[in-house]
């Protein structure tokens, strides 16, 4: 755990350096006394496997009003996402007895139900 915090602080110093060079150098000197300067370090590399989303949160709306949220895989098919949205307790309660005119699914964003009656 301590290593992860130290690495995060070191990356923060590197990312702050272009905007606040003096502060970044002071922070780095406290983290790693006697080491090189931040300006001499290479820019941190992003790790693509850590950036990939494994789950997204979608807003569930009825007639444009937020009524719930669900979690889904980023590339899950519309039928599954809509079924999960309809099963969400608050949404199911509000849809009870109403006729659904249209089901709208914007991938990785929202599910909206248009009702009549």
VMD Tcl script that builds the backbone (N, CA, C; Angstrom):
set m [mol new atoms 351]
animate dup $m
set s [atomselect $m all]
$s set {name element resname resid chain x y z} {
  {N N UNK 1 A 0.823 -1.195 0.000}
  {CA C UNK 1 A 0.000 0.000 0.000}
  {C C UNK 1 A 0.861 1.251 0.000}
  {N N UNK 2 A 1.901 1.258 0.808}
  {CA C UNK 2 A 2.771 2.432 0.884}
  {C C UNK 2 A 3.434 2.690 -0.465}
  {N N UNK 3 A 3.775 1.610 -1.176}
  {CA C UNK 3 A 4.395 1.774 -2.489}
  {C C UNK 3 A 3.437 2.444 -3.470}
  {N N UNK 4 A 2.167 2.040 -3.414}
  {CA C UNK 4 A 1.171 2.618 -4.327}
  {C C UNK 4 A 0.983 4.102 -4.049}
  {N N UNK 5 A 0.942 4.476 -2.773}
  {CA C UNK 5 A 0.804 5.898 -2.431}
  {C C UNK 5 A 2.014 6.696 -2.883}
  {N N UNK 6 A 3.200 6.139 -2.670}
  {CA C UNK 6 A 4.438 6.823 -3.064}
  {C C UNK 6 A 4.473 6.999 -4.588}
  {N N UNK 7 A 4.082 5.967 -5.303}
  {CA C UNK 7 A 4.065 6.029 -6.766}
  {C C UNK 7 A 3.040 7.050 -7.249}
  {N N UNK 8 A 1.878 7.105 -6.593}
  {CA C UNK 8 A 0.852 8.086 -6.951}
  {C C UNK 8 A 1.349 9.502 -6.684}
  {N N UNK 9 A 2.010 9.710 -5.568}
  {CA C UNK 9 A 2.549 11.038 -5.244}
  {C C UNK 9 A 3.638 11.436 -6.231}
  {N N UNK 10 A 4.448 10.486 -6.618}
  {CA C UNK 10 A 5.517 10.765 -7.594}
  {C C UNK 10 A 4.902 11.163 -8.950}
  {N N UNK 11 A 3.868 10.427 -9.373}
  {CA C UNK 11 A 3.191 10.770 -10.631}
  {C C UNK 11 A 2.527 12.136 -10.545}
  {N N UNK 12 A 1.936 12.458 -9.395}
  {CA C UNK 12 A 1.328 13.761 -9.200}
  {C C UNK 12 A 2.368 14.868 -9.344}
  {N N UNK 13 A 3.546 14.663 -8.791}
  {CA C UNK 13 A 4.633 15.647 -8.936}
  {C C UNK 13 A 4.982 15.846 -10.404}
  {N N UNK 14 A 5.084 14.754 -11.141}
  {CA C UNK 14 A 5.438 14.845 -12.557}
  {C C UNK 14 A 4.347 15.549 -13.363}
  {N N UNK 15 A 3.088 15.281 -13.047}
  {CA C UNK 15 A 1.987 15.875 -13.792}
  {C C UNK 15 A 1.802 17.355 -13.447}
  {N N UNK 16 A 2.167 17.744 -12.244}
  {CA C UNK 16 A 2.056 19.150 -11.835}
  {C C UNK 16 A 3.213 19.999 -12.360}
  {N N UNK 17 A 4.321 19.374 -12.672}
  {CA C UNK 17 A 5.539 20.101 -13.035}
  {C C UNK 17 A 5.369 21.115 -14.176}
  {N N UNK 18 A 4.652 20.818 -15.257}
  {CA C UNK 18 A 4.532 21.827 -16.318}
  {C C UNK 18 A 3.778 23.090 -15.886}
  {N N UNK 19 A 2.839 22.951 -14.951}
  {CA C UNK 19 A 2.033 24.100 -14.521}
  {C C UNK 19 A 2.619 24.787 -13.297}
  {N N UNK 20 A 3.181 24.004 -12.400}
  {CA C UNK 20 A 3.713 24.539 -11.137}
  {C C UNK 20 A 5.093 23.930 -10.880}
  {N N UNK 21 A 6.091 24.336 -11.636}
  {CA C UNK 21 A 7.391 23.677 -11.545}
  {C C UNK 21 A 8.056 23.773 -10.168}
  {N N UNK 22 A 7.966 24.915 -9.522}
  {CA C UNK 22 A 8.631 25.070 -8.224}
  {C C UNK 22 A 7.981 24.178 -7.169}
  {N N UNK 23 A 6.653 24.171 -7.147}
  {CA C UNK 23 A 5.925 23.326 -6.197}
  {C C UNK 23 A 6.225 21.853 -6.452}
  {N N UNK 24 A 6.239 21.453 -7.707}
  {CA C UNK 24 A 6.518 20.052 -8.052}
  {C C UNK 24 A 7.914 19.652 -7.591}
  {N N UNK 25 A 8.878 20.519 -7.773}
  {CA C UNK 25 A 10.251 20.214 -7.344}
  {C C UNK 25 A 10.332 20.106 -5.820}
  {N N UNK 26 A 9.615 20.971 -5.108}
  {CA C UNK 26 A 9.609 20.908 -3.642}
  {C C UNK 26 A 8.961 19.612 -3.156}
  {N N UNK 27 A 7.842 19.253 -3.761}
  {CA C UNK 27 A 7.160 18.013 -3.363}
  {C C UNK 27 A 8.041 16.799 -3.652}
  {N N UNK 28 A 8.704 16.808 -4.798}
  {CA C UNK 28 A 9.554 15.681 -5.171}
  {C C UNK 28 A 10.753 15.572 -4.238}
  {N N UNK 29 A 11.293 16.730 -3.823}
  {CA C UNK 29 A 12.429 16.721 -2.895}
  {C C UNK 29 A 12.023 16.127 -1.541}
  {N N UNK 30 A 10.779 16.338 -1.125}
  {CA C UNK 30 A 10.299 15.738 0.118}
  {C C UNK 30 A 10.078 14.230 -0.041}
  {N N UNK 31 A 9.612 13.821 -1.216}
  {CA C UNK 31 A 9.364 12.398 -1.470}
  {C C UNK 31 A 10.648 11.602 -1.606}
  {N N UNK 32 A 11.558 12.136 -2.383}
  {CA C UNK 32 A 12.785 11.413 -2.687}
  {C C UNK 32 A 13.982 12.351 -2.530}
  {N N UNK 33 A 14.405 12.585 -1.281}
  {CA C UNK 33 A 15.506 13.515 -1.051}
  {C C UNK 33 A 16.817 13.027 -1.684}
  {N N UNK 34 A 17.536 13.961 -2.272}
  {CA C UNK 34 A 18.826 13.631 -2.870}
  {C C UNK 34 A 18.758 13.002 -4.240}
  {N N UNK 35 A 17.548 12.754 -4.745}
  {CA C UNK 35 A 17.404 12.166 -6.083}
  {C C UNK 35 A 17.427 13.271 -7.128}
  {N N UNK 36 A 17.223 12.890 -8.370}
  {CA C UNK 36 A 17.207 13.827 -9.480}
  {C C UNK 36 A 16.021 14.778 -9.380}
  {N N UNK 37 A 15.957 15.737 -10.251}
  {CA C UNK 37 A 14.852 16.694 -10.266}
  {C C UNK 37 A 13.697 16.152 -11.113}
  {N N UNK 38 A 12.501 16.655 -10.851}
  {CA C UNK 38 A 11.317 16.222 -11.586}
  {C C UNK 38 A 11.481 16.513 -13.071}
  {N N UNK 39 A 12.059 17.643 -13.386}
  {CA C UNK 39 A 12.201 18.040 -14.786}
  {C C UNK 39 A 13.037 17.045 -15.594}
  {N N UNK 40 A 13.901 16.275 -14.921}
  {CA C UNK 40 A 14.758 15.311 -15.610}
  {C C UNK 40 A 14.108 13.936 -15.768}
  {N N UNK 41 A 12.958 13.735 -15.161}
  {CA C UNK 41 A 12.284 12.437 -15.238}
  {C C UNK 41 A 11.489 12.320 -16.538}
  {N N UNK 42 A 11.339 11.109 -17.067}
  {CA C UNK 42 A 10.486 10.933 -18.250}
  {C C UNK 42 A 9.010 11.078 -17.875}
  {N N UNK 43 A 8.196 11.462 -18.834}
  {CA C UNK 43 A 6.760 11.627 -18.618}
  {C C UNK 43 A 6.161 10.266 -18.284}
  {N N UNK 44 A 5.259 10.171 -17.318}
  {CA C UNK 44 A 4.679 8.862 -16.959}
  {C C UNK 44 A 3.866 8.264 -18.108}
  {N N UNK 45 A 3.962 6.963 -18.265}
  {CA C UNK 45 A 3.228 6.246 -19.314}
  {C C UNK 45 A 1.911 5.722 -18.760}
  {N N UNK 46 A 0.887 5.808 -19.568}
  {CA C UNK 46 A -0.418 5.256 -19.189}
  {C C UNK 46 A -0.419 3.757 -19.463}
  {N N UNK 47 A -1.128 3.015 -18.636}
  {CA C UNK 47 A -1.250 1.576 -18.831}
  {C C UNK 47 A -2.641 1.295 -19.400}
  {N N UNK 48 A -2.739 0.989 -20.707}
  {CA C UNK 48 A -4.035 0.832 -21.369}
  {C C UNK 48 A -4.967 -0.186 -20.703}
  {N N UNK 49 A -4.423 -1.268 -20.151}
  {CA C UNK 49 A -5.291 -2.268 -19.535}
  {C C UNK 49 A -5.977 -1.732 -18.275}
  {N N UNK 50 A -5.392 -0.732 -17.635}
  {CA C UNK 50 A -6.032 -0.134 -16.464}
  {C C UNK 50 A -7.056 0.928 -16.853}
  {N N UNK 51 A -6.974 1.426 -18.076}
  {CA C UNK 51 A -7.891 2.463 -18.537}
  {C C UNK 51 A -9.197 1.907 -19.105}
  {N N UNK 52 A -9.205 0.636 -19.449}
  {CA C UNK 52 A -10.394 0.028 -20.056}
  {C C UNK 52 A -11.497 -0.134 -19.008}
  {N N UNK 53 A -12.679 0.334 -19.344}
  {CA C UNK 53 A -13.819 0.227 -18.432}
  {C C UNK 53 A -14.396 -1.180 -18.496}
  {N N UNK 54 A -14.630 -1.768 -17.348}
  {CA C UNK 54 A -15.238 -3.094 -17.301}
  {C C UNK 54 A -16.716 -3.000 -16.979}
  {N N UNK 55 A -17.135 -1.824 -16.488}
  {CA C UNK 55 A -18.538 -1.633 -16.126}
  {C C UNK 55 A -18.875 -0.148 -16.253}
  {N N UNK 56 A -20.073 0.148 -16.744}
  {CA C UNK 56 A -20.533 1.530 -16.846}
  {C C UNK 56 A -21.864 1.652 -16.103}
  {N N UNK 57 A -22.121 2.835 -15.580}
  {CA C UNK 57 A -23.382 3.109 -14.899}
  {C C UNK 57 A -24.279 3.885 -15.852}
  {N N UNK 58 A -25.467 3.374 -16.080}
  {CA C UNK 58 A -26.425 4.010 -16.981}
  {C C UNK 58 A -27.565 4.617 -16.176}
  {N N UNK 59 A -27.983 5.790 -16.588}
  {CA C UNK 59 A -29.155 6.424 -15.983}
  {C C UNK 59 A -30.400 5.808 -16.597}
  {N N UNK 60 A -31.394 5.547 -15.765}
  {CA C UNK 60 A -32.675 5.017 -16.248}
  {C C UNK 60 A -33.705 6.119 -16.049}
  {N N UNK 61 A -34.326 6.519 -17.159}
  {CA C UNK 61 A -35.295 7.608 -17.127}
  {C C UNK 61 A -36.673 7.114 -17.550}
  {N N UNK 62 A -37.679 7.783 -17.002}
  {CA C UNK 62 A -39.057 7.585 -17.462}
  {C C UNK 62 A -39.552 8.958 -17.860}
  {N N UNK 63 A -39.905 9.097 -19.121}
  {CA C UNK 63 A -40.357 10.378 -19.671}
  {C C UNK 63 A -39.320 11.481 -19.412}
  {N N UNK 64 A -38.047 11.127 -19.507}
  {CA C UNK 64 A -36.972 12.110 -19.383}
  {C C UNK 64 A -36.557 12.445 -17.967}
  {N N UNK 65 A -37.185 11.841 -16.965}
  {CA C UNK 65 A -36.827 12.115 -15.574}
  {C C UNK 65 A -36.061 10.926 -15.002}
  {N N UNK 66 A -34.965 11.215 -14.326}
  {CA C UNK 66 A -34.140 10.169 -13.742}
  {C C UNK 66 A -34.913 9.424 -12.666}
  {N N UNK 67 A -34.993 8.104 -12.828}
  {CA C UNK 67 A -35.730 7.276 -11.869}
  {C C UNK 67 A -34.882 6.162 -11.277}
  {N N UNK 68 A -33.686 5.964 -11.801}
  {CA C UNK 68 A -32.812 4.926 -11.269}
  {C C UNK 68 A -31.516 4.846 -12.039}
  {N N UNK 69 A -30.641 3.972 -11.569}
  {CA C UNK 69 A -29.357 3.726 -12.236}
  {C C UNK 69 A -29.094 2.237 -12.232}
  {N N UNK 70 A -28.440 1.771 -13.289}
  {CA C UNK 70 A -28.059 0.359 -13.372}
  {C C UNK 70 A -26.615 0.273 -13.839}
  {N N UNK 71 A -25.985 -0.841 -13.543}
  {CA C UNK 71 A -24.631 -1.107 -14.021}
  {C C UNK 71 A -24.706 -2.138 -15.132}
  {N N UNK 72 A -23.857 -1.947 -16.156}
  {CA C UNK 72 A -23.836 -2.870 -17.287}
  {C C UNK 72 A -22.426 -2.929 -17.863}
  {N N UNK 73 A -22.157 -3.976 -18.615}
  {CA C UNK 73 A -20.888 -4.073 -19.336}
  {C C UNK 73 A -20.913 -3.050 -20.472}
  {N N UNK 74 A -19.765 -2.493 -20.845}
  {CA C UNK 74 A -19.747 -1.450 -21.871}
  {C C UNK 74 A -20.357 -1.855 -23.213}
  {N N UNK 75 A -20.248 -3.090 -23.606}
  {CA C UNK 75 A -20.754 -3.503 -24.919}
  {C C UNK 75 A -21.912 -4.504 -24.793}
  {N N UNK 76 A -22.695 -4.388 -23.750}
  {CA C UNK 76 A -23.831 -5.286 -23.548}
  {C C UNK 76 A -24.960 -4.925 -24.520}
  {N N UNK 77 A -25.666 -5.936 -25.003}
  {CA C UNK 77 A -26.704 -5.685 -26.012}
  {C C UNK 77 A -27.894 -4.941 -25.411}
  {N N UNK 78 A -28.615 -4.232 -26.273}
  {CA C UNK 78 A -29.725 -3.371 -25.846}
  {C C UNK 78 A -30.833 -4.132 -25.135}
  {N N UNK 79 A -31.191 -5.308 -25.620}
  {CA C UNK 79 A -32.290 -6.073 -25.014}
  {C C UNK 79 A -31.994 -6.407 -23.559}
  {N N UNK 80 A -30.777 -6.808 -23.279}
  {CA C UNK 80 A -30.390 -7.150 -21.911}
  {C C UNK 80 A -30.392 -5.925 -21.010}
  {N N UNK 81 A -29.866 -4.822 -21.524}
  {CA C UNK 81 A -29.803 -3.585 -20.736}
  {C C UNK 81 A -31.209 -3.072 -20.436}
  {N N UNK 82 A -32.088 -3.092 -21.433}
  {CA C UNK 82 A -33.464 -2.620 -21.238}
  {C C UNK 82 A -34.202 -3.516 -20.243}
  {N N UNK 83 A -33.996 -4.828 -20.335}
  {CA C UNK 83 A -34.631 -5.752 -19.383}
  {C C UNK 83 A -34.143 -5.480 -17.965}
  {N N UNK 84 A -32.848 -5.226 -17.808}
  {CA C UNK 84 A -32.306 -4.923 -16.483}
  {C C UNK 84 A -32.863 -3.595 -15.965}
  {N N UNK 85 A -33.026 -2.626 -16.868}
  {CA C UNK 85 A -33.576 -1.328 -16.473}
  {C C UNK 85 A -35.028 -1.473 -16.021}
  {N N UNK 86 A -35.800 -2.277 -16.740}
  {CA C UNK 86 A -37.203 -2.496 -16.362}
  {C C UNK 86 A -37.318 -3.228 -15.030}
  {N N UNK 87 A -36.318 -4.033 -14.689}
  {CA C UNK 87 A -36.346 -4.808 -13.449}
  {C C UNK 87 A -35.856 -3.998 -12.246}
  {N N UNK 88 A -35.270 -2.854 -12.480}
  {CA C UNK 88 A -34.800 -2.007 -11.371}
  {C C UNK 88 A -36.017 -1.650 -10.520}
  {N N UNK 89 A -35.959 -1.864 -9.190}
  {CA C UNK 89 A -37.166 -1.760 -8.346}
  {C C UNK 89 A -37.946 -0.452 -8.481}
  {N N UNK 90 A -37.291 0.672 -8.416}
  {CA C UNK 90 A -38.007 1.949 -8.493}
  {C C UNK 90 A -38.649 2.139 -9.868}
  {N N UNK 91 A -37.933 1.753 -10.915}
  {CA C UNK 91 A -38.448 1.883 -12.281}
  {C C UNK 91 A -39.631 0.944 -12.476}
  {N N UNK 92 A -39.512 -0.297 -12.003}
  {CA C UNK 92 A -40.603 -1.265 -12.136}
  {C C UNK 92 A -41.862 -0.753 -11.438}
  {N N UNK 93 A -41.694 -0.159 -10.267}
  {CA C UNK 93 A -42.835 0.372 -9.519}
  {C C UNK 93 A -43.505 1.509 -10.289}
  {N N UNK 94 A -42.696 2.391 -10.893}
  {CA C UNK 94 A -43.256 3.530 -11.613}
  {C C UNK 94 A -43.849 3.154 -12.972}
  {N N UNK 95 A -43.369 2.058 -13.560}
  {CA C UNK 95 A -43.898 1.612 -14.852}
  {C C UNK 95 A -45.145 0.738 -14.700}
  {N N UNK 96 A -45.408 0.298 -13.492}
  {CA C UNK 96 A -46.534 -0.601 -13.251}
  {C C UNK 96 A -47.848 0.037 -13.690}
  {N N UNK 97 A -48.573 -0.664 -14.559}
  {CA C UNK 97 A -49.869 -0.199 -15.032}
  {C C UNK 97 A -49.798 0.813 -16.167}
  {N N UNK 98 A -48.606 1.121 -16.636}
  {CA C UNK 98 A -48.468 2.081 -17.736}
  {C C UNK 98 A -48.083 1.343 -19.010}
  {N N UNK 99 A -48.502 1.893 -20.130}
  {CA C UNK 99 A -48.160 1.305 -21.424}
  {C C UNK 99 A -46.879 1.981 -21.924}
  {N N UNK 100 A -45.861 1.167 -22.197}
  {CA C UNK 100 A -44.583 1.700 -22.696}
  {C C UNK 100 A -44.706 1.859 -24.197}
  {N N UNK 101 A -44.599 3.101 -24.673}
  {CA C UNK 101 A -44.708 3.411 -26.091}
  {C C UNK 101 A -43.363 3.196 -26.783}
  {N N UNK 102 A -42.301 3.584 -26.102}
  {CA C UNK 102 A -40.985 3.509 -26.724}
  {C C UNK 102 A -39.924 3.229 -25.670}
  {N N UNK 103 A -38.963 2.382 -26.051}
  {CA C UNK 103 A -37.801 2.096 -25.202}
  {C C UNK 103 A -36.570 2.619 -25.928}
  {N N UNK 104 A -35.861 3.539 -25.304}
  {CA C UNK 104 A -34.687 4.145 -25.936}
  {C C UNK 104 A -33.451 3.756 -25.139}
  {N N UNK 105 A -32.465 3.204 -25.837}
  {CA C UNK 105 A -31.201 2.854 -25.195}
  {C C UNK 105 A -30.072 3.534 -25.957}
  {N N UNK 106 A -29.385 4.441 -25.293}
  {CA C UNK 106 A -28.180 5.059 -25.850}
  {C C UNK 106 A -27.021 4.318 -25.194}
  {N N UNK 107 A -26.263 3.523 -25.960}
  {CA C UNK 107 A -25.221 2.679 -25.368}
  {C C UNK 107 A -24.264 3.463 -24.472}
  {N N UNK 108 A -24.008 2.885 -23.312}
  {CA C UNK 108 A -23.085 3.421 -22.306}
  {C C UNK 108 A -23.544 4.750 -21.712}
  {N N UNK 109 A -24.795 5.162 -21.930}
  {CA C UNK 109 A -25.289 6.444 -21.411}
  {C C UNK 109 A -26.590 6.299 -20.622}
  {N N UNK 110 A -27.699 6.088 -21.337}
  {CA C UNK 110 A -29.008 6.096 -20.687}
  {C C UNK 110 A -29.941 5.044 -21.256}
  {N N UNK 111 A -30.996 4.779 -20.478}
  {CA C UNK 111 A -32.155 4.030 -20.940}
  {C C UNK 111 A -33.347 4.911 -20.596}
  {N N UNK 112 A -34.217 5.162 -21.565}
  {CA C UNK 112 A -35.363 6.026 -21.343}
  {C C UNK 112 A -36.625 5.290 -21.799}
  {N N UNK 113 A -37.654 5.389 -20.987}
  {CA C UNK 113 A -38.950 4.793 -21.313}
  {C C UNK 113 A -39.945 5.927 -21.564}
  {N N UNK 114 A -40.629 5.864 -22.689}
  {CA C UNK 114 A -41.690 6.813 -23.003}
  {C C UNK 114 A -42.993 6.064 -22.769}
  {N N UNK 115 A -43.846 6.635 -21.919}
  {CA C UNK 115 A -45.073 5.940 -21.553}
  {C C UNK 115 A -46.309 6.735 -21.969}
  {N N UNK 116 A -47.412 6.016 -22.030}
  {CA C UNK 116 A -48.713 6.638 -22.287}
  {C C UNK 116 A -49.692 6.032 -21.295}
  {N N UNK 117 A -50.262 6.866 -20.464}
  {CA C UNK 117 A -51.264 6.384 -19.538}
  {C C UNK 117 A -50.775 5.912 -18.261}
}
mol reanalyze $m
mol bondsrecalc $m
mol representation Tube
mol addrep $m
